[in-house]
Amino acid sequence: MKQFFQFVAILYFLYTANLSFAQIKVKGSDTMLPLVQELAEIFTTKQGGVPVAVTGGGSGTGINALKSGSTDIAMSSRAMKMGEKISFEEAKKGIKEIVIGFDALSIIVHPSNKVSNLTRQQLEGIFTGKITNWKEVGGEDLKIVPYTRESSSGTYEFMKEYVLDGKEFTNTAISSPATAGIVQSVSQTKGAIGYIGLAYLEDIVKPIAVSFDGTNFITPSFKNAVDKKYPIIRELYFFHTKNDENKVKAFTTFVLSDIGQKALAHKGYIPAVIKAK
């Protein structure tokens, strides 16, 4: 009887181990969350692939999960930092980086806001706290209420480095744990301004045309991003360890396939193959 139970225990261990390998875990960027969830569903239900479990939490959270081994793929809306790369090297974990597409970072305000255009310098002033009233940028006499993502977010990091020129956000900015929360808050707050991925853009908020040269103001849109006219474009990444190459290869290959890239475009993201042209 003892041998029988030992045999059953071994079978159960092998069964659960096989289930663990048969499921691909993806974690990270909230910007990429709706996209990768849809890609995972298509891959599993229509392509016959293994189940893919997708969760958000932010780019930094995904990268930390990859380091700890609690996820197979980290999805990130920013490049990996030097310190993060070093930590993987110290852990003797080789990393493979895949750009699966691109995103247009969109600046949004309340629909009633009369301001339609902002320069990069004005955005820097607003989000660092130097500009605090809409009348300073051509709007009405109304206090500016900036919304930002949490510091673990790749969107936060990209906004800080690319738009704010590395400067810190004002301590009056209201932090949101998710992009959808920023959309909702900006839609309900008259003086609000925030930043989101293009795929999250809804009619309940107003997108701002942005200029980096002070002359040409371009609105965030799929076409303007593809045509390389909109100035705030960023890469969307998958990171995985080289040891997990065989486990994740079928899914990453699917994401970069024609079917995967068309699904990406359908969700409002810019396919990697189009942006590369």
Secondary structure, DSSP 8 states (H G I E B T S, - for coil): -HHHHHHHHHHHHHHHHHHHHHSEEEEE-TTTHHHHHHHHHHHHHTS----EEEE-S-HHHHHHHHHHTS-SEEEESS---HHHHHHHHHTT--EEEEEEEEEEEEEEE-TT----EEEHHHHHHHHHTS--BGGGGTS-S-B-EEEEE-TT-HHHHHIIIIISTT----TTSEEESSHHHHHHHHHH-TTEEEEEEGGG--TTSEE-EEESSSS--B---HHHHHTT-SS-EEEEEEEEEGGGHHHHHHHHHHHTSHHHHHHHHHTT-EEHHHHT-
